[in-house]
Every structure is written in structure tokens, then in C-alpha cells.
Amino acid sequence: MNEEGVVKEKAGRDLSENLAQLTRVPVEVTVELGRADRTIGEILELGSGSLIELESIVGEPVDLLVNGHFFAKGEVIAIEEETYGLRITSIISEDDKLNRLSEMFQ
């Protein structure tokens, strides 16, 4: 094997090792059920038992955020009657991400 081939092989190994290390980096995963806009006065009036109506509709897909960035849509499911989970229904494409960003600024 010539010198160039050795360098490319080592670079490939380094990349694989770096990617393997990257897969162990923890990230925050958030499921967003909905949002609501309220005034500071309305927030200050909240107490135990208060309800906040969200803009989302029951049964509507919810957003999955990874480190605060929109990543996928899914449906909330019950797991063993005591916990909730998210069944991912679609991963957002790059085009969808750009469309969502443009909608935010209209």
C-alpha cells in the first residue's frame, strides 16, 4: 500500500472513532404537547388547580425536540399504565425544517 493509501485508511479510522465517541454525547429530548400565550398578569393569577388551554388539539401529533431543536412528530402513548412514551410517526426533513422556520417569521 502506498503512503497516500495509508493516510486515507488512518483518516477513515480516525473518523470512525470520532463518530463512535460522538454517539455517546448526551442530549436533552423534549416532547412538546402544546403552547399557550399568556400575559404576566394571567401567569401571576395561576394557582393549584388552574387550567391552561393549549393551542394543540387532542390526538394531534406532538413535537419531539432534541436539544431544543425540532426533530420529529409523534403520538403520545401509555406504557404499562404508569408512564408515557412517544411513538415517532415522522422525522422532519431539511425542507420541512426550513418551511417551519419561514412560517415563524411571517
C-alpha atoms as a printed R data frame, in Angstrom:
    type eleno elety resid chain resno       x      y      z
1   ATOM     1    CA   MET     A     1   0.000  0.000  0.000
2   ATOM     2    CA   ASN     A     2   1.399  3.422 -0.914
3   ATOM     3    CA   GLU     A     3   1.716  6.334  1.513
4   ATOM     4    CA   GLU     A     4  -1.487  8.023  0.281
5   ATOM     5    CA   GLY     A     5  -3.481  4.826  0.877
6   ATOM     6    CA   VAL     A     6  -2.101  4.549  4.429
7   ATOM     7    CA   VAL     A     7  -3.065  8.173  5.178
8   ATOM     8    CA   LYS     A     8  -6.623  7.658  3.844
9   ATOM     9    CA   GLU     A     9  -7.024  4.441  5.846
10  ATOM    10    CA   LYS     A    10  -5.850  6.176  9.054
11  ATOM    11    CA   ALA     A    11  -8.203  9.128  8.371
12  ATOM    12    CA   GLY     A    12 -11.095  6.693  7.924
13  ATOM    13    CA   ARG     A    13 -10.283  5.001 11.238
14  ATOM    14    CA   ASP     A    14  -9.997  8.382 12.994
15  ATOM    15    CA   LEU     A    15 -13.379  9.435 11.605
16  ATOM    16    CA   SER     A    16 -14.988  6.178 12.755
17  ATOM    17    CA   GLU     A    17 -13.503  6.566 16.239
18  ATOM    18    CA   ASN     A    18 -14.666 10.206 16.445
19  ATOM    19    CA   LEU     A    19 -18.185  9.268 15.341
20  ATOM    20    CA   ALA     A    20 -18.268  6.453 17.899
21  ATOM    21    CA   GLN     A    21 -17.341  8.957 20.631
22  ATOM    22    CA   LEU     A    22 -19.975 11.387 19.374
23  ATOM    23    CA   THR     A    23 -22.730  8.774 19.709
24  ATOM    24    CA   ARG     A    24 -22.156  8.754 23.476
25  ATOM    25    CA   VAL     A    25 -22.760 12.504 23.947
26  ATOM    26    CA   PRO     A    26 -25.942 13.030 25.996
27  ATOM    27    CA   VAL     A    27 -28.690 15.231 24.540
28  ATOM    28    CA   GLU     A    28 -31.934 16.542 26.021
29  ATOM    29    CA   VAL     A    29 -35.077 15.111 24.437
30  ATOM    30    CA   THR     A    30 -38.322 17.035 24.994
31  ATOM    31    CA   VAL     A    31 -41.881 16.226 23.939
32  ATOM    32    CA   GLU     A    32 -43.907 19.385 23.454
33  ATOM    33    CA   LEU     A    33 -47.644 18.868 23.912
34  ATOM    34    CA   GLY     A    34 -48.611 22.423 23.040
35  ATOM    35    CA   ARG     A    35 -48.129 26.103 23.744
36  ATOM    36    CA   ALA     A    36 -50.152 28.972 25.096
37  ATOM    37    CA   ASP     A    37 -49.571 32.728 25.191
38  ATOM    38    CA   ARG     A    38 -50.480 34.427 28.450
39  ATOM    39    CA   THR     A    39 -49.798 37.815 29.997
40  ATOM    40    CA   ILE     A    40 -47.661 38.166 33.096
41  ATOM    41    CA   GLY     A    41 -50.818 39.102 34.981
42  ATOM    42    CA   GLU     A    42 -52.532 35.869 33.925
43  ATOM    43    CA   ILE     A    43 -49.480 33.846 34.973
44  ATOM    44    CA   LEU     A    44 -49.411 35.543 38.376
45  ATOM    45    CA   GLU     A    45 -53.067 34.574 38.901
46  ATOM    46    CA   LEU     A    46 -52.345 30.848 38.408
47  ATOM    47    CA   GLY     A    47 -52.732 28.613 41.400
48  ATOM    48    CA   SER     A    48 -53.174 24.984 42.267
49  ATOM    49    CA   GLY     A    49 -55.976 23.584 40.108
50  ATOM    50    CA   SER     A    50 -55.684 26.302 37.432
51  ATOM    51    CA   LEU     A    51 -56.033 25.170 33.836
52  ATOM    52    CA   ILE     A    52 -54.093 26.444 30.848
53  ATOM    53    CA   GLU     A    53 -55.655 25.657 27.493
54  ATOM    54    CA   LEU     A    54 -53.051 24.746 24.890
55  ATOM    55    CA   GLU     A    55 -53.209 25.596 21.201
56  ATOM    56    CA   SER     A    56 -52.934 21.927 20.224
57  ATOM    57    CA   ILE     A    57 -55.840 19.553 19.651
58  ATOM    58    CA   VAL     A    58 -56.294 16.211 21.431
59  ATOM    59    CA   GLY     A    59 -54.988 13.416 19.231
60  ATOM    60    CA   GLU     A    60 -52.884 15.799 17.135
61  ATOM    61    CA   PRO     A    61 -49.237 14.744 16.642
62  ATOM    62    CA   VAL     A    62 -46.840 16.317 19.145
63  ATOM    63    CA   ASP     A    63 -43.364 17.705 18.554
64  ATOM    64    CA   LEU     A    64 -40.142 15.981 19.569
65  ATOM    65    CA   LEU     A    65 -37.284 18.390 20.251
66  ATOM    66    CA   VAL     A    66 -33.641 17.398 20.586
67  ATOM    67    CA   ASN     A    67 -31.582 19.987 22.471
68  ATOM    68    CA   GLY     A    68 -34.405 22.456 21.826
69  ATOM    69    CA   HIS     A    69 -34.454 21.878 18.063
70  ATOM    70    CA   PHE     A    70 -37.475 20.422 16.276
71  ATOM    71    CA   PHE     A    71 -36.645 16.887 15.149
72  ATOM    72    CA   ALA     A    72 -39.765 14.752 14.692
73  ATOM    73    CA   LYS     A    73 -43.514 14.343 15.179
74  ATOM    74    CA   GLY     A    74 -45.140 11.563 17.124
75  ATOM    75    CA   GLU     A    75 -48.102 10.358 19.134
76  ATOM    76    CA   VAL     A    76 -48.211 10.091 22.896
77  ATOM    77    CA   ILE     A    77 -48.857  6.557 24.127
78  ATOM    78    CA   ALA     A    78 -49.338  4.979 27.542
79  ATOM    79    CA   ILE     A    79 -46.753  2.419 28.582
80  ATOM    80    CA   GLU     A    80 -47.717 -0.055 31.287
81  ATOM    81    CA   GLU     A    81 -50.462  2.279 32.633
82  ATOM    82    CA   GLU     A    82 -47.974  4.334 34.668
83  ATOM    83    CA   THR     A    83 -45.725  6.102 32.181
84  ATOM    84    CA   TYR     A    84 -45.988  7.829 28.845
85  ATOM    85    CA   GLY     A    85 -43.937  7.352 25.712
86  ATOM    86    CA   LEU     A    86 -43.764  8.777 22.224
87  ATOM    87    CA   ARG     A    87 -44.253  6.746 19.075
88  ATOM    88    CA   ILE     A    88 -42.393  8.614 16.336
89  ATOM    89    CA   THR     A    89 -44.524  8.991 13.233
90  ATOM    90    CA   SER     A    90 -42.226 11.152 11.110
91  ATOM    91    CA   ILE     A    91 -38.740 12.597 11.166
92  ATOM    92    CA   ILE     A    92 -38.614 16.136  9.842
93  ATOM    93    CA   SER     A    93 -36.810 16.621  6.519
94  ATOM    94    CA   GLU     A    94 -34.494 19.554  5.880
95  ATOM    95    CA   ASP     A    95 -37.175 21.128  3.628
96  ATOM    96    CA   ASP     A    96 -39.761 20.857  6.418
97  ATOM    97    CA   LYS     A    97 -37.333 22.462  8.866
98  ATOM    98    CA   LEU     A    98 -36.846 25.412  6.506
99  ATOM    99    CA   ASN     A    99 -40.616 25.751  5.968
100 ATOM   100    CA   ARG     A   100 -41.230 25.816  9.731
101 ATOM   101    CA   LEU     A   101 -38.572 28.493 10.150
102 ATOM   102    CA   SER     A   102 -40.076 30.654  7.392
103 ATOM   103    CA   GLU     A   103 -43.559 30.302  8.968
104 ATOM   104    CA   MET     A   104 -42.181 31.656 12.244
105 ATOM   105    CA   PHE     A   105 -41.181 34.925 10.557
106 ATOM   106    CA   GLN     A   106 -44.391 35.580  8.586
